[in-house]
Amino acid sequence: MTPRIIESLTEISGTYDAVFCDLWGCLHNGVTAFPEAVAAMEAFRDTGGTVVLVTNSPRPSPAVVTQLDGLNVPREIYHAVASSGDAAVDALASGMFGKRIYHIGPQRDESFFQAVSTEDFYRGTDIERVPLEEAEGIVCTGLFDDETETPDDYRATILCGVNKGLKMLCANPDIFVDRGDKRIWCAGGIAQAYEAAGGDARSFGKPHAPIYQLARRRMEEARGESVADDRILCIGDGIATDIAGGMGEGLDTLFITGGLAAEETGTDRQPDPEKLAAFLNRHDLTPTASMGFLR
């Protein structure tokens, strides 16, 4: 079954009081913001809608806001941010991955650990980063060098962690994203390989429940009231994260086909209906609506 293909968010936005909108592939491509997507969120907000940006970024939300500023995403178009990093920091601070942690990820993700050590909410949490041989758990926020590396480069690390029985906290469940015109691996790719090797990897972003619980709390804080599930729309380009996650929460979904699935869905400005139907049948998922690009 082919879902409804819409030309503009305004065709369905009147049905909703809030949107949970993905970032990478919907609002920006890792290099710059998409003007039409920015305009769509601004228009929704101007009609009284609440915009919560829900992202699998491993960075806590203040760092995500700073990143968005650099990509020319105006703060005025959204009310709140809920990141995989926020949910993962909560899990790390709880001690469920131990106190002595080996970190896999780039230097730019330093804000993840700064949140644990500096925010009043986590005061007294004692997390120490150590070599793998001394670790009680692993935190993966990404690849050390996502421009050149793949999960295959982490075989030795993965085998060591699995053999030691270490749990892995995956701060970004995305397998890959498109940075400009280049597809790069994310932490989810390493977590997938860790599980394939027999390890225990836990994820806290989409499609898992913790990030949606956080998004609902931040939506309610922004609006000063709760919103019924049938008045929330999840927007995203990841079929296995944004769409599967939203549907799993009982929420309506808008699939942006021009992101990760552009080739499979034959998306130019809009998806090819037959290719879109075949793609969705392979994933056994039917979003509420689809469009090529958020606008």
Helices and strands as residue ranges (DSSP letters): E 4-5, G 9-11, G 13-15, E 18-21, H 35-46, E 50-55, H 61-70, G 75-77, E 80-83, H 84-93, E 100-104, G 107-109, H 110-118, G 120-122, E 128-129, G 132-134, E 137-140, G 151-154, H 155-164, E 167-170, E 176-179, E 182-185, H 187-196, E 200-203, H 209-223, G 229-231, E 232-236, I 239-243, H 244-248, E 252-256, H 273-283, E 289-291
